[in-house]
Amino acid sequence: MIALRPLPHRRAFALAWPAIVGNVTVPLVGLVDTAMLGHFSDATHIGAVALGSTVLSAVMWLVGFLRTGTTSLVGRALGAGQDDAAVAHAQRAAILALAIGGGAVLAQWVAIPAIMAVLAPAGDVRDLAIQYAWIRMASVPAALLTLVVSGWFVGSGDTRRPLAIVATVNVVNLVLDIAFVGGLGWGSAGAAAATVIAEWLGLALAVVLWWRAVSAPVRAAVRRWRGRGLRSGWRRLAAMNGDLFVRTAILYSVLTFVTAYGARLGPDILAANAILMQLMLLSSYGQDGYAHAAEAMVSREIGRRDVPAFHRAVVASALPAVAIGAVFTLLYLVASGPFIAVLTSIPSVTEAADAYIGWVVWLPLASSLAYLFDGVFLGSGRTRSMVTTMAASAALVFVPTLLAGIAWVGDPRNDDLWRAFLLFNVARGVFLGFSYLRVTRRGAWLATAHA
């Protein structure tokens, strides 16, 4: 019984706090981008960065399996004492990262204008968004390879070095952002250039940290990259990453729809939604810390085939994950006005953000179980369940809720959009929770994980 054994709270906290700090710095850079443009530019540049970031985020979100898949496979291999297999998993992921990054750079000249034509009407916002995305695309290969290195670290139970990498990238980005946007007045193009420089410096640091951290046998395994272990195993990688890709594609489609829907309601609503989305990302990245802790711990316990320890790791991560969600909700309840004031001084955008902040206030608490169970199912390798629950949340909750609101009022409204998004996140946690109970009742956590 879980209750008869102590829960690994200290281990969960040791893994979670570096991930929380590192994750929170990610949206802080977005907040700085938004704040610089909100004070030194106008709603057009804010909207352009929101749309341009949508395209770049699409690439990064859709290939997020390079980090999560690496963590799961490496963690389970290391838990089973298979160092060579762990190295082969990471090498295959690195090859895949190079292929995807190179392909994205080559395809951008046609793909980005076509995507922007769908997301926004013709005009200054669309033109600036295309320019922003073209500049940012140069950072993609570096960012993807960094995901692989970070995936190794988390899978090996090390969240401090990923913190060092993320912190370095974001501090450099922040300093250059202030210089390029606030100092030189380059607007959205300056924000993009700052990110490119920061990402390549981050990759260099990640490689150095990884090489210094791994053991001599691991280094020897890396040098044997022509071995049979690297040539095989692609089917398993493709199956798992395919699930993660589809799951993330559904999630990102919902997020992209939120941005595109706002663009159709006008530039002020688009800018306000961009600000509200930054607040949502700030809380989500903070909550992801214990999801990363769960991911690291459960992958090791599954590799060791210790199911009771697996459940104890889940409980030890779940309790603080929900508490962090509640803290963010309380923070937004009492301080939403100052948050918005920091991000923009444009009266029309501030008024629109104030009108819809109520929906974002409850998102952290409502989404806490979804983030936690994401880590559990990623670490255990049960990615098929993640696909089915994400699809059910979108098809059975988000779309019907949005359509019902529009049908009731007769006109598209931003309230309907945020209501549907809130319930979508609630549904994700509920459906994953039922899946967790179902697999537990069947005693199937050590069965073929790709299910």
C-alpha positions as CSV (number, residue, x, y, z in Angstrom):
1,M,0.0,0.0,0.0
2,I,1.2,3.5,-0.9
3,A,0.2,4.9,2.5
4,L,2.3,2.4,4.4
5,R,5.6,3.6,2.9
6,P,7.0,7.1,3.1
7,L,6.5,9.2,0.0
8,P,9.6,10.5,-1.8
9,H,8.8,14.2,-1.3
10,R,12.4,15.2,-0.9
11,R,13.4,13.5,-4.1
12,A,10.4,15.1,-5.9
13,F,11.3,18.5,-4.6
14,A,15.0,18.1,-5.5
15,L,14.0,17.3,-9.1
16,A,11.1,19.9,-9.2
17,W,12.6,23.1,-8.0
18,P,15.3,23.5,-10.7
19,A,12.7,22.6,-13.3
20,I,10.3,25.2,-11.8
21,V,12.9,27.9,-11.8
22,G,14.1,27.0,-15.3
23,N,10.6,26.7,-16.7
24,V,9.4,30.0,-15.2
25,T,12.2,31.9,-17.0
26,V,10.9,30.7,-20.4
27,P,7.7,32.7,-20.3
28,L,9.5,35.5,-18.5
29,V,11.4,36.1,-21.7
30,G,8.1,36.2,-23.6
31,L,6.8,38.6,-20.9
32,V,9.9,40.9,-21.5
33,D,9.3,40.8,-25.2
34,T,5.7,41.8,-24.7
35,A,6.6,44.4,-22.1
36,M,9.3,46.0,-24.4
37,L,6.9,46.1,-27.3
38,G,4.0,47.2,-25.1
39,H,5.9,50.2,-23.8
40,F,8.2,51.1,-26.8
41,S,6.0,50.1,-29.7
42,D,2.3,49.6,-30.4
43,A,-0.4,46.9,-30.6
44,T,0.7,46.1,-34.2
45,H,4.1,44.9,-33.0
46,I,2.6,43.0,-30.1
47,G,0.2,41.2,-32.4
48,A,3.0,40.5,-34.9
49,V,5.1,38.8,-32.2
50,A,2.1,36.8,-31.0
51,L,1.4,35.5,-34.5
52,G,5.1,35.0,-35.4
53,S,5.7,33.1,-32.2
54,T,2.7,30.9,-33.1
55,V,4.6,29.6,-36.1
56,L,7.9,29.1,-34.2
57,S,6.1,27.6,-31.2
58,A,4.4,25.2,-33.6
59,V,7.8,23.8,-34.6
60,M,9.0,23.6,-31.0
61,W,5.8,22.2,-29.6
62,L,5.3,19.6,-32.3
63,V,8.9,18.3,-31.9
64,G,8.8,18.5,-28.1
65,F,9.0,14.7,-28.2
66,L,12.8,15.3,-28.8
67,R,12.9,16.2,-25.1
68,T,10.1,14.2,-23.6
69,G,10.7,11.1,-25.7
70,T,14.4,11.2,-24.8
71,T,13.6,11.6,-21.1
72,S,11.3,8.6,-21.1
73,L,13.5,6.2,-23.1
74,V,16.8,7.3,-21.5
75,G,15.3,7.2,-18.0
76,R,13.9,3.7,-18.4
77,A,17.1,2.5,-20.0
78,L,19.2,3.9,-17.1
79,G,16.8,2.5,-14.6
80,A,17.3,-0.9,-16.1
81,G,21.2,-0.4,-16.0
82,Q,21.5,-0.3,-19.8
83,D,23.9,2.6,-20.4
84,D,24.6,1.7,-24.1
85,A,20.9,1.7,-24.9
86,A,20.5,5.1,-23.2
87,V,23.2,6.5,-25.4
88,A,21.7,5.0,-28.5
89,H,18.3,6.6,-27.7
90,A,19.9,10.0,-27.3
91,Q,22.0,9.7,-30.5
92,R,19.0,8.7,-32.6
93,A,17.1,11.7,-31.1
94,A,20.0,14.0,-32.0
95,I,20.0,12.8,-35.6
96,L,16.3,13.3,-35.8
97,A,16.7,16.8,-34.4
98,L,19.2,17.8,-37.1
99,A,17.0,16.4,-39.8
100,I,13.9,18.3,-38.6
101,G,15.8,21.5,-37.9
102,G,17.4,21.5,-41.3
103,G,14.1,20.8,-43.0
104,A,12.3,23.6,-41.1
105,V,15.0,26.1,-42.2
106,L,14.7,25.1,-45.8
107,A,10.8,25.1,-45.8
108,Q,10.3,28.4,-44.1
109,W,10.4,30.7,-47.1
110,V,7.2,29.1,-48.5
111,A,5.6,27.7,-45.3
112,I,5.6,30.9,-43.2
113,P,3.8,33.2,-45.6
114,A,1.2,30.5,-46.3
115,I,0.6,30.0,-42.6
116,M,0.3,33.7,-41.9
117,A,-2.2,34.1,-44.6
118,V,-4.5,31.7,-42.7
119,L,-3.8,33.2,-39.2
120,A,-4.3,36.9,-40.0
121,P,-5.7,39.2,-42.6
122,A,-3.4,41.1,-44.9
123,G,-1.8,44.2,-43.4
124,D,1.1,45.4,-41.2
125,V,0.6,42.8,-38.5
126,R,0.9,39.9,-41.0
127,D,4.0,41.5,-42.7
128,L,5.8,42.1,-39.4
129,A,4.9,38.6,-38.2
130,I,6.4,37.0,-41.3
131,Q,9.6,39.0,-40.8
132,Y,9.8,38.0,-37.1
133,A,9.3,34.3,-38.0
134,W,11.9,34.3,-40.7
135,I,14.5,35.6,-38.3
136,R,13.6,33.3,-35.5
137,M,13.7,30.2,-37.7
138,A,17.6,30.4,-37.6
139,S,17.5,29.4,-34.0
140,V,15.5,26.2,-34.5
141,P,18.3,23.6,-35.1
142,A,20.1,24.8,-32.0
143,A,16.9,24.7,-29.9
144,L,16.1,21.2,-31.1
145,L,19.5,19.8,-30.2
146,T,19.3,21.5,-26.8
147,L,16.0,19.7,-26.2
148,V,17.8,16.3,-26.7
149,V,20.5,17.2,-24.3
150,S,18.0,18.4,-21.7
151,G,16.0,15.2,-22.2
152,W,19.1,13.2,-21.3
153,F,19.6,15.2,-18.1
154,V,16.0,14.9,-16.9
155,G,16.0,11.1,-17.7
156,S,19.1,10.7,-15.7
157,G,17.5,12.5,-12.7
158,D,19.4,15.8,-13.2
159,T,17.3,18.9,-13.5
160,R,19.9,21.4,-12.3
161,R,22.0,21.4,-15.5
162,P,18.9,22.0,-17.7
163,L,18.2,24.9,-15.3
164,A,21.7,26.3,-16.0
165,I,21.1,26.0,-19.8
166,V,17.7,27.6,-19.8
167,A,18.7,30.3,-17.4
168,T,21.7,31.2,-19.6
169,V,19.6,31.3,-22.8
170,N,17.0,33.4,-21.2
171,V,19.3,35.9,-19.5
172,V,21.2,36.4,-22.8
173,N,17.8,36.7,-24.6
174,L,16.6,39.2,-22.0
175,V,19.7,41.4,-22.1
176,L,19.7,41.5,-25.9
177,D,16.0,42.0,-26.0
178,I,16.2,45.1,-23.9
179,A,19.1,46.4,-26.1
180,F,17.6,45.6,-29.5
181,V,14.0,46.5,-28.7
182,G,14.2,49.1,-26.0
183,G,17.6,50.6,-26.9
184,L,17.8,50.4,-30.7
185,G,14.1,50.4,-31.4
186,W,14.2,47.4,-33.7
187,G,10.7,46.2,-32.6
188,S,9.7,42.7,-33.4
189,A,12.8,42.0,-35.5
190,G,15.0,42.9,-32.6
191,A,13.1,40.4,-30.3
192,A,13.7,37.7,-32.9
193,A,17.4,38.4,-33.3
194,A,17.9,38.3,-29.6
195,T,16.4,34.8,-29.4
196,V,18.6,33.5,-32.3
197,I,21.8,34.5,-30.6
198,A,20.7,33.2,-27.2
199,E,19.7,29.7,-28.5
200,W,23.0,29.0,-30.2
201,L,24.9,30.0,-27.1
202,G,22.6,27.7,-25.1
203,L,23.5,24.8,-27.3
204,A,27.2,25.3,-26.9
205,L,26.8,25.4,-23.1
206,A,24.5,22.3,-23.2
207,V,27.1,20.2,-25.1
208,V,29.9,21.2,-22.7
209,L,27.8,20.5,-19.6
210,W,26.8,17.1,-20.9
211,W,30.3,16.0,-21.9
212,R,31.6,17.0,-18.5
213,A,28.7,15.3,-16.6
214,V,28.6,11.8,-18.2
215,S,30.7,8.9,-17.1
216,A,33.7,7.4,-19.0
217,P,31.7,4.4,-20.2
218,V,29.0,6.7,-21.6
219,R,31.7,8.7,-23.5
220,A,33.0,5.5,-24.8
221,A,29.6,4.5,-26.0
222,V,29.2,7.8,-27.8
223,R,32.5,7.2,-29.7
224,R,31.0,3.9,-30.9
225,W,28.3,5.7,-32.8
226,R,28.7,3.4,-35.8
227,G,27.7,0.4,-33.7
228,R,24.7,-1.8,-34.2
229,G,22.8,-0.1,-31.3
230,L,22.5,3.1,-33.3
231,R,21.3,1.5,-36.5
232,S,18.5,-0.4,-34.8
233,G,15.7,0.8,-32.6
234,W,14.2,3.4,-34.9
235,R,10.8,1.7,-35.0
236,R,10.4,2.1,-31.2
237,L,11.5,5.7,-31.4
238,A,9.1,6.4,-34.3
239,A,6.1,4.8,-32.6
240,M,6.5,6.8,-29.3
241,N,7.4,10.0,-31.0
242,G,4.5,9.6,-33.4
243,D,2.1,9.5,-30.5
244,L,3.7,12.5,-28.9
245,F,3.6,14.4,-32.2
246,V,-0.1,13.8,-32.7
247,R,-0.9,14.6,-29.1
248,T,1.0,17.9,-29.3
249,A,-0.5,18.7,-32.7
250,I,-4.0,18.5,-31.2
251,L,-2.9,20.7,-28.3
252,Y,-1.2,23.2,-30.5
253,S,-4.1,23.3,-32.8
254,V,-6.3,24.5,-29.9
255,L,-3.7,27.1,-28.9
256,T,-3.3,28.3,-32.5
257,F,-7.1,28.6,-32.8
258,V,-7.1,30.8,-29.7
259,T,-4.7,33.2,-31.3
260,A,-6.3,33.1,-34.8
261,Y,-9.8,33.6,-33.3
262,G,-8.6,36.7,-31.4
263,A,-7.0,38.1,-34.6
264,R,-10.4,38.0,-36.2
265,L,-11.9,40.0,-33.4
266,G,-9.5,42.9,-33.9
267,P,-6.0,44.0,-33.1
268,D,-6.8,45.0,-29.5
269,I,-8.3,41.6,-28.7
270,L,-5.4,39.9,-30.4
271,A,-2.9,41.9,-28.3
272,A,-4.9,41.4,-25.1
273,N,-5.1,37.6,-25.7
274,A,-1.3,37.6,-26.3
275,I,-0.8,39.1,-22.9
276,L,-3.3,36.7,-21.2
277,M,-1.6,33.8,-22.9
278,Q,1.7,34.9,-21.5
279,L,0.2,34.8,-18.0
280,M,-1.2,31.4,-18.7
281,L,2.3,30.2,-19.9
282,L,3.9,31.6,-16.8
283,S,1.8,29.5,-14.5
284,S,1.9,26.4,-16.7
285,Y,5.7,26.4,-16.9
286,G,5.8,26.8,-13.1
287,Q,3.4,23.8,-12.7
288,D,5.4,21.7,-15.1
289,G,8.2,21.5,-12.5
290,Y,6.5,18.7,-10.7
291,A,5.5,17.1,-14.0
292,H,9.2,16.9,-14.8
293,A,9.9,15.4,-11.4
294,A,7.1,12.8,-11.9
295,E,8.5,12.1,-15.4
296,A,12.0,11.5,-14.1
297,M,11.0,9.4,-11.1
298,V,8.4,7.2,-12.8
299,S,10.6,6.4,-15.8
300,R,13.3,5.2,-13.4
301,E,10.8,3.1,-11.4
302,I,9.3,1.6,-14.5
303,G,12.8,0.7,-15.7
304,R,13.4,-1.0,-12.3
305,R,10.0,-2.6,-12.5
306,D,9.0,-1.3,-9.1
307,V,5.3,-0.5,-9.3
308,P,4.7,0.5,-5.7
309,A,7.6,3.0,-5.9
310,F,6.1,4.3,-9.2
311,H,2.7,5.1,-7.4
312,R,4.5,6.7,-4.5
313,A,6.4,8.9,-7.0
314,V,3.1,9.9,-8.6
315,V,1.4,10.9,-5.2
316,A,4.5,12.8,-4.1
317,S,4.4,14.8,-7.3
318,A,0.6,15.3,-7.4
319,L,0.1,17.0,-4.0
320,P,2.5,19.9,-4.6
321,A,1.5,20.2,-8.2
322,V,-2.1,21.0,-7.2
323,A,-0.9,23.3,-4.5
324,I,1.3,25.3,-7.0
325,G,-1.8,25.6,-9.3
326,A,-3.8,27.0,-6.3
327,V,-1.0,29.5,-5.5
328,F,-0.9,30.9,-9.1
329,T,-4.7,31.2,-9.1
330,L,-4.6,33.1,-5.8
331,L,-1.8,35.3,-7.2
332,Y,-3.8,36.2,-10.3
333,L,-6.9,36.8,-8.2
334,V,-5.2,39.5,-6.1
335,A,-2.6,40.9,-8.6
336,S,-3.9,40.6,-12.1
337,G,-4.0,44.4,-12.5
338,P,-0.3,45.0,-11.8
339,F,0.6,42.0,-14.0
340,I,-1.2,43.6,-17.0
341,A,0.2,47.1,-16.2
342,V,3.7,45.7,-16.4
343,L,3.1,44.2,-19.8
344,T,1.4,47.1,-21.6
345,S,0.5,50.8,-21.1
346,I,-1.7,50.9,-24.2
347,P,-5.2,51.9,-22.9
348,S,-7.2,49.9,-25.4
349,V,-5.2,46.7,-24.9
350,T,-5.2,47.2,-21.1
351,E,-9.0,47.5,-21.1
352,A,-9.4,44.4,-23.2
353,A,-7.1,42.3,-21.0
354,D,-8.9,43.5,-17.9
355,A,-12.2,42.4,-19.4
356,Y,-11.1,38.7,-19.9
357,I,-8.5,38.1,-17.2
358,G,-11.2,36.3,-15.1
359,W,-10.9,33.2,-17.3
360,V,-7.1,33.1,-17.0
361,V,-7.2,33.4,-13.2
362,W,-8.7,29.9,-12.8
363,L,-6.6,28.2,-15.4
364,P,-3.6,27.3,-13.1
365,L,-5.8,25.4,-10.6
366,A,-8.0,23.9,-13.3
367,S,-5.0,22.6,-15.3
368,S,-2.9,21.2,-12.5
369,L,-3.9,17.6,-12.9
370,A,-3.4,17.7,-16.6
371,Y,0.2,18.9,-16.3
372,L,0.9,16.3,-13.6
373,F,-0.5,13.3,-15.5
374,D,1.3,14.4,-18.6
375,G,4.5,13.8,-16.7
376,V,3.3,10.4,-15.4
377,F,2.3,9.1,-18.8
378,L,5.4,10.4,-20.5
379,G,7.7,8.9,-18.0
380,S,6.0,5.5,-18.1
381,G,5.9,5.6,-21.9
382,R,2.2,5.2,-22.2
383,T,1.9,7.8,-24.9
384,R,-1.1,6.3,-26.7
385,S,-3.3,7.2,-23.8
386,M,-2.1,10.8,-24.1
387,V,-3.3,10.9,-27.7
388,T,-6.7,9.5,-27.0
389,T,-7.4,11.8,-24.0
390,M,-6.2,14.9,-25.8
391,A,-8.3,14.1,-28.8
392,A,-11.3,13.5,-26.5
393,S,-10.8,16.8,-24.7
394,A,-10.7,18.8,-27.9
395,A,-13.5,17.0,-29.8
396,L,-15.9,16.4,-26.9
397,V,-15.3,19.5,-24.8
398,F,-13.5,22.4,-26.5
399,V,-15.3,22.4,-29.8
400,P,-18.8,21.8,-28.5
401,T,-18.4,24.4,-25.7
402,L,-17.2,27.0,-28.2
403,L,-19.9,26.3,-30.7
404,A,-22.6,26.3,-28.1
405,G,-21.5,29.7,-26.9
406,I,-21.5,31.1,-30.4
407,A,-24.9,29.6,-31.2
408,W,-26.4,31.0,-27.9
409,V,-25.3,34.6,-28.5
410,G,-25.2,34.6,-32.3
411,D,-21.9,36.3,-32.7
412,P,-18.3,35.2,-31.9
413,R,-17.1,36.4,-28.5
414,N,-13.8,36.3,-26.7
415,D,-15.6,35.0,-23.6
416,D,-16.8,32.0,-25.4
417,L,-13.2,31.3,-26.5
418,W,-11.7,31.4,-23.0
419,R,-14.6,29.4,-21.5
420,A,-14.0,26.6,-23.9
421,F,-10.2,26.7,-23.3
422,L,-10.7,26.5,-19.5
423,L,-13.0,23.5,-19.8
424,F,-10.7,21.9,-22.3
425,N,-7.9,21.9,-19.7
426,V,-10.1,20.6,-17.0
427,A,-11.1,17.7,-19.3
428,R,-7.5,16.8,-20.0
429,G,-6.8,16.2,-16.3
430,V,-10.1,14.3,-15.8
431,F,-9.6,12.0,-18.8
432,L,-5.9,11.3,-17.9
433,G,-7.0,10.6,-14.3
434,F,-9.5,8.0,-15.5
435,S,-6.8,6.4,-17.7
436,Y,-4.4,6.2,-14.7
437,L,-7.0,4.4,-12.6
438,R,-7.8,2.0,-15.5
439,V,-4.2,1.0,-16.0
440,T,-3.7,0.6,-12.3
441,R,-6.8,-1.7,-11.9
442,R,-5.5,-3.8,-14.8
443,G,-2.0,-4.0,-13.2
444,A,-0.6,-3.1,-16.6
445,W,2.0,-0.4,-15.8
446,L,4.8,-2.9,-16.6
447,A,3.2,-4.1,-19.8
448,T,4.3,-2.8,-23.2
449,A,4.4,0.9,-22.4
450,H,3.4,2.0,-25.8
451,A,-0.3,1.6,-25.3
